[in-house]
Amino acid sequence: MINNRVLAVSLMSNSTPARGFSPGANIFGVNNPPTFIDAADILIDSDDIQPASLAPGLLLLADGTRFKGSLFGSETIAQGELVFTTGMCGYQESLTDPSFAGQVLTFTWPLLGNYGIHANNSESSGVWPRGVICRELMKVPDHRDSIGSVHEFLLSHGVPGIEGIDTRALTRRVREYGTVLCIFGPVEKEQEMQGILDEMTPPDYEDLVSEVTCSESVILNKGATDIDGNLLPRLAAIDCGVKFNILRELCRRFEVVWCPANMPFNEIIEKWSPDAFFSSNGPGDPAHPGAATIARNTLSSAVRSDLPVMGICLGHQLMGLAAGLRTYKLRYGHRGANQPVVDLQSGLVHITSQNHGFAVEDPEQGMLAPHPSGACSEKGDNVLGSDFIVRYVNANDRTVEGLDLVGKPSFTVQFHPEACPGPHDAAPLFDRFSEIVEKNSMSNEATKTLRGSK
């Protein structure tokens, strides 16, 4: 049997595909930046992966709904919260997005995997959904740069998949009744799966941020400068499940220190002396008392210290909690590359990429489009030392999509400006933050010299 991955690679000029993730590469002033694992690297080295067996499989929902299908990927049992994403492409990015940790991901577009898996296109070093559901799996990808199929990708990372599911009916069920716990696997294990499903608890109860964050802090582009040789401001990027493309965008504008979510504010200041802070996307309940709360406290301390702060997605929710607003679970969330967001200041509508199941309550209207479970955080105090205004709202359900802090060099957005679905509607937000940091960064040469030694 011809290995399509090897064939595709040979057609590309007989060269080995580039591997790894190095956001500090090709940045002025940077020499020998560190390189990290890309989730697709595993396919470059693998040449003996078995095709999908397509054995009979069964999908069970907690409400008693059943779907029959065929298995691919790792033929083990998958369990988690059933969610869906509406993107017509970008499946590799979704599969490697840490925000999907704890969830079983349904792709609403009926054909999955037509252009295969590509080197350097992942958003992290792993595949994070606990299972993948689709209508039809493309067994043989059709793209000259493909290094493997979705089946091979999932199998290499030990993630199960099931095809042949009526994803239209499944999605309509979730839209009407809300996200639900589910499980799928081999049909002969139905009794075992039902027992697991009966005892299953929502993944939101787990400290998912601690599972996806980096293990230690590291500079990604030490010595980064602008085109004129001026040292870029140093940014502490708090990793709550950060996507690689966010780090790439940040490295073009800052000298970036990649920090674990559970690294306290004082430790970051003492070790790295950053000029600003950033908090990333991530999975789970933003009010979880684990790593998410530590990250929230770090952001609060940064704001009170008058350091510039930007939050994306989970980072936005953490800042909302710090501002005294509740966070709550949405009925089915916003996941896809076609989410319209209104800028209340300019009146413009941005087409954005989003991936979240929780939201920040509206200060006047409260919780909009809540989940039937009513899951939400307790009311807290504003610990930021600043008032705030709602800057962005979702055009579909009017949920809060961004906050500006009054009198502070800080703001948040719920959506992903690095994903460029519009194609570049929201990208200027990174430039906005860069300009804020420039105005607030330390210009003292002695301080810069000290910082450069760390």
Order of alpha helices (4+ residues) and beta strands (2+ residues): alpha-alpha-beta-beta-beta-alpha-beta-beta-beta-beta-alpha-beta-alpha-beta-alpha-alpha-beta-beta-alpha-beta-alpha-beta-alpha-beta-alpha-beta-beta-beta-beta-beta-alpha-alpha
